[in-house]
Amino acid sequence: MIRHGYRYLLFLLLALSGCQDAEVAPQQTLTLEEEQLLLGNPSGATADEGNPNDYLMLKPQYALSYSRERGTPNWVSWHVDQDWLGAAARQDNFRSDPLLPEGWYRVTASSYTGSGFDRGHNTPSADRTKSEEDNSATFLMTNIIPQAPKNNQETWGNLEDYTRELVRDRMEVYVVMGSYGEGGTGSNGLARTIDQGRVRVPRRIWKVLVVLEEGEGDLNRIGADTRVIAVDTPNSNTVRSDWGSYRTTVDAIEQATGYDLLSAVPIQVQQALESRVDTGPTE
């Protein structure tokens, strides 16, 4: 009996010791930069000047892969939740990104003037209204693409509004947006480049949204039943305003771009999510 009692006491002490260790273990928290890239790095971009067409830039507000040759981002990744939505006004201060490597051409606020294309945000201004600084960051030209006005103001505008409606309904959304191909149709007709050939006009524009209920440990909460919305539209002024009619699969976007989207998600979950076309509400 004494031996059994000793063993029980030893087990109890070890259990209590384990509990104490668990209580004092530091909690892992993401930096803002890590938050924006939670789903993974779609192209394996690196912050290496020797990789000028897949150059990784990490900002507190969003992460992106930049192409010096195209003069636009390849893709931009960001997170939207209640904390990012505030009362800051739209800054409208389009400007060159000073953090591009020295010697690289820096697209300016006037590079799109008279082109027939909008300065189309990837990370929308209205997704970053927590502070003036956060909103201002969305007007860096490394976050901008030449976007057909109707595509930007109607189709994409409607999808951006819907994203924030989800957030106001106590959801949080991880978004990756990008573009590919060459040659879009703006208000002046078809164009392959603008800014004297220094900025390429994309042919297609895509977006992937991963929608979660508000909570913690977001990456671990993504499962086979998580809602994923994938959209791929032509960069055209004749595009339909109903973004829902352009829904596709993540697999199809990966096939078109060569990217590995949702790469941080377990492979079996990826397979379930990436082959499915969303059929949920659009407003």
C-alpha positions in Angstrom: 0.0 0.0 0.0 2.8 2.4 0.9 4.5 1.6 -2.4 1.3 2.3 -4.3 0.7 5.5 -2.4 4.2 6.7 -3.2 3.7 6.0 -6.9 0.4 7.9 -6.8 2.1 10.8 -5.0 4.9 10.8 -7.6 2.5 10.7 -10.5 0.5 13.6 -8.9 3.6 15.8 -8.5 4.7 15.1 -12.1 1.2 16.0 -13.3 1.2 19.2 -11.3 4.7 20.1 -12.6 3.5 19.6 -16.2 0.5 21.9 -15.6 2.7 24.5 -14.2 5.1 24.3 -17.2 2.1 24.6 -19.5 0.8 27.7 -17.7 4.1 29.5 -17.9 4.9 28.5 -21.5 5.1 31.6 -23.6 2.3 32.1 -26.1 3.3 32.2 -29.8 2.1 35.4 -31.4 2.4 36.4 -35.0 4.0 39.6 -36.2 1.8 41.8 -38.4 4.0 40.7 -41.4 3.5 37.0 -40.5 -0.2 37.6 -40.2 -0.4 38.8 -43.8 1.4 35.7 -45.1 -0.3 33.1 -43.0 -1.6 31.0 -45.9 1.9 30.7 -47.4 4.1 32.2 -50.0 2.5 31.3 -53.3 5.5 31.8 -55.6 8.3 31.2 -53.1 9.3 34.8 -53.4 12.4 36.0 -51.7 13.7 39.4 -50.5 16.7 39.0 -52.8 17.6 41.7 -55.4 18.9 38.9 -57.6 15.3 37.7 -57.9 13.8 40.9 -59.4 10.6 39.4 -60.8 9.6 37.5 -57.7 10.8 40.0 -55.0 9.2 39.5 -51.6 8.1 42.6 -49.7 6.7 42.2 -46.2 4.7 45.1 -44.8 2.6 45.3 -41.6 -0.5 45.9 -43.8 0.1 43.2 -46.5 2.8 41.0 -48.2 3.6 40.9 -51.9 5.7 39.5 -54.6 6.9 42.3 -56.9 8.0 42.0 -60.6 10.5 44.7 -61.7 9.9 43.6 -65.3 6.1 44.0 -65.1 6.1 47.1 -62.8 3.4 45.5 -60.7 2.9 43.0 -58.0 2.5 39.4 -59.0 0.3 38.7 -56.0 -0.6 40.4 -52.7 -1.7 38.7 -49.5 -3.5 40.2 -46.5 -5.8 39.5 -43.6 -9.1 41.4 -42.8 -10.8 41.4 -39.4 -12.6 43.8 -37.2 -9.3 45.2 -35.9 -8.3 46.5 -39.4 -11.5 48.4 -39.9 -11.7 51.8 -38.3 -12.5 55.4 -39.1 -9.4 56.6 -40.9 -10.1 58.5 -44.0 -9.0 57.5 -47.5 -5.6 59.1 -48.0 -5.5 59.1 -51.8 -1.7 59.6 -51.7 -0.6 57.4 -54.6 3.2 57.3 -54.6 6.3 55.3 -55.5 7.4 52.7 -53.0 10.7 53.9 -51.4 11.5 50.3 -50.2 12.2 49.0 -53.7 15.9 48.3 -54.2 18.1 51.1 -55.3 18.3 51.5 -59.0 15.0 49.8 -59.8 12.5 51.8 -61.8 9.8 53.1 -59.4 6.3 53.5 -60.8 4.9 56.9 -59.9 1.5 58.3 -59.2 1.3 59.7 -62.7 2.4 56.6 -64.5 -1.2 55.6 -65.3 -2.3 59.1 -66.4 -4.3 59.0 -69.7 -3.8 55.2 -70.0 -7.5 54.3 -69.8 -6.8 52.1 -66.7 -7.5 52.8 -63.1 -4.8 52.6 -60.5 -6.3 49.4 -59.1 -5.6 48.4 -55.5 -4.8 44.8 -54.6 -5.2 45.4 -50.9 -8.1 47.8 -50.9 -8.0 51.2 -49.2 -11.2 50.4 -47.3 -9.6 47.2 -45.8 -7.1 49.3 -44.0 -8.9 52.1 -42.1 -7.5 51.4 -38.6 -5.1 54.3 -38.9 -4.1 56.9 -41.5 -0.7 55.2 -41.7 -2.3 51.8 -42.5 -4.6 53.4 -45.1 -1.7 55.3 -46.7 0.3 52.1 -47.2 -2.4 50.8 -49.6 -1.5 53.7 -52.0 2.1 52.6 -52.6 2.4 51.8 -56.3 3.7 48.3 -55.4 0.1 47.5 -54.4 -1.3 48.8 -57.7 -2.1 47.3 -61.1 -3.5 48.8 -64.3 -7.2 47.7 -64.0 -10.0 48.3 -66.4 -12.3 51.0 -64.8 -15.5 48.8 -64.8 -13.6 45.8 -63.4 -12.1 47.9 -60.6 -15.1 50.0 -59.7 -17.9 47.5 -60.2 -16.8 43.8 -60.2 -13.9 44.1 -57.8 -15.6 46.9 -55.8 -18.6 44.6 -55.2 -16.3 41.7 -54.1 -14.4 44.0 -51.8 -17.6 45.3 -50.2 -18.8 41.7 -49.7 -15.5 40.9 -48.0 -16.0 43.7 -45.4 -19.7 42.7 -44.9 -18.4 39.2 -43.9 -16.1 40.8 -41.4 -18.9 43.0 -40.0 -20.9 39.7 -39.5 -18.1 38.5 -37.2 -16.0 36.6 -39.7 -12.4 37.1 -40.7 -11.0 36.7 -44.1 -7.6 35.9 -45.5 -7.1 37.1 -49.1 -4.6 36.5 -51.8 -5.0 38.5 -55.1 -2.9 38.6 -58.2 -2.9 39.0 -62.0 -1.3 37.3 -65.0 -1.0 37.4 -68.7 -0.6 40.5 -70.8 -3.1 42.8 -72.5 -6.2 44.3 -71.0 -9.0 46.4 -72.3 -9.5 49.8 -70.6 -11.5 52.8 -71.5 -9.1 53.6 -74.4 -9.2 50.0 -75.8 -6.7 47.2 -75.7 -3.2 47.9 -74.3 -0.3 45.6 -73.4 1.7 48.2 -71.6 1.5 51.7 -70.2 4.0 54.2 -68.9 6.2 54.1 -72.1 6.3 50.3 -71.8 7.5 50.2 -68.2 4.3 48.8 -66.7 2.6 45.8 -68.2 -1.2 45.5 -68.3 -2.5 42.1 -67.0 -4.9 40.1 -69.0 -6.6 38.4 -66.0 -7.1 39.3 -62.4 -7.8 36.8 -59.7 -8.6 36.6 -56.0 -8.9 33.8 -53.4 -10.6 34.4 -50.0 -10.5 32.0 -47.0 -13.4 32.8 -44.7 -13.4 31.9 -41.0 -15.5 32.7 -38.0 -13.7 35.0 -35.6 -11.3 33.1 -33.3 -7.7 32.2 -32.5 -5.2 29.9 -34.1 -6.5 30.6 -37.6 -4.3 28.3 -39.6 -5.3 25.3 -37.4 -9.0 26.2 -37.8 -8.9 25.8 -41.6 -10.6 22.5 -42.5 -12.2 20.7 -45.4 -15.5 22.5 -44.8 -14.0 26.0 -44.7 -15.5 28.4 -47.2 -13.0 29.3 -49.9 -14.0 31.8 -52.7 -11.9 31.8 -55.9 -12.6 34.3 -58.6 -10.8 34.9 -61.9 -12.0 37.8 -64.2 -10.8 39.3 -67.5 -9.2 42.7 -67.1 -11.8 44.3 -69.4 -14.2 47.2 -69.4 -16.9 44.9 -70.6 -16.7 42.6 -67.6 -19.9 41.8 -65.7 -20.4 43.5 -62.4 -21.6 40.2 -60.8 -18.3 38.8 -59.4 -20.1 35.5 -58.5 -20.4 34.6 -62.1 -16.6 34.5 -62.3 -16.1 31.9 -59.5 -13.7 29.1 -60.2 -11.4 26.7 -58.3 -8.1 27.4 -56.6 -6.8 24.6 -58.7 -7.6 26.4 -61.9 -5.9 29.6 -60.7 -2.8 27.6 -59.7 -2.8 26.0 -63.2 -3.0 29.4 -64.8 -0.3 31.1 -62.7 2.0 28.3 -61.6 1.6 29.3 -58.0 1.0 27.1 -54.9 -1.8 28.8 -53.1 -2.8 27.9 -49.5 0.6 26.1 -49.2 0.7 26.5 -45.4 -2.5 24.4 -45.1 -2.1 20.6 -44.7 -2.1 18.9 -48.1 -5.2 16.8 -47.5 -7.2 20.0 -46.6 -5.7 21.8 -49.6 -6.9 19.1 -51.9 -10.5 19.3 -50.6 -10.6 23.1 -50.7 -8.8 23.8 -53.9 -11.0 21.6 -56.1 -14.3 23.1 -55.1 -16.2 26.0 -56.7 -17.9 28.2 -54.1 -21.7 28.3 -54.3 -22.3 30.5 -51.3 -24.1 33.9 -51.2 -22.6 36.9 -53.0 -24.2 39.7 -51.1 
